[in-house]
Amino acid sequence: MRRKHHYRRKKEAPELDVTTFLNLMVVLIPFLLVTAVFSRITIQELNMPEAAGGSQVDKPLVTIEVIVRERALEVGDGKSVVLSIPKRDDGYDLPKLSEFLIKLKERYEEKEDATVLLEPDIAYEDMIHVMDAVKVAEVRIEGEEEVRTLVLFPEISIGDAP
């Protein structure tokens, strides 16, 4: 009998096709970079205005409203405007607003909530700056170098200005 010789073909190593992987990386890396920037943005916690039928036994009867108008900041008590702060050339006078809110906080220490009311064309940045001024104030105590953060009205509701 005759033996048949079968010659094995030399198998070549398969060639890796990395183009699909590179296409994935070209799309994935910019996406990850963009989302990394957005992950640093903080979220402002807001409260919805409460319905009128709730129990009001423990809550102080004072209402604090900060109305952001195109030409001024107004602080009201729910019935009338208590203070009007005209807008400066460089923007709203937030230090003056903070001073007044600190006095209100000293008078109503247990008060935690305030309402920020905005006119329709107020810039988003202005709204955030006013909300920050209503939440906290930075106070420099005489004789000390460090600035202390004083919590004013952390529970903020927003709405449309009347």
PyMOL commands that set and color helices and strands:
alter all, ss='L'
color gray80, all
select helices_A, chain A and resi 19-38+94-107+124-135
alter helices_A, ss='H'
color red, helices_A
select strands_A, chain A and resi 65-68+72-76+81-86+113-118+136-140+147-151+155-160
alter strands_A, ss='S'
color yellow, strands_A
deselect
rebuild
show_as cartoon
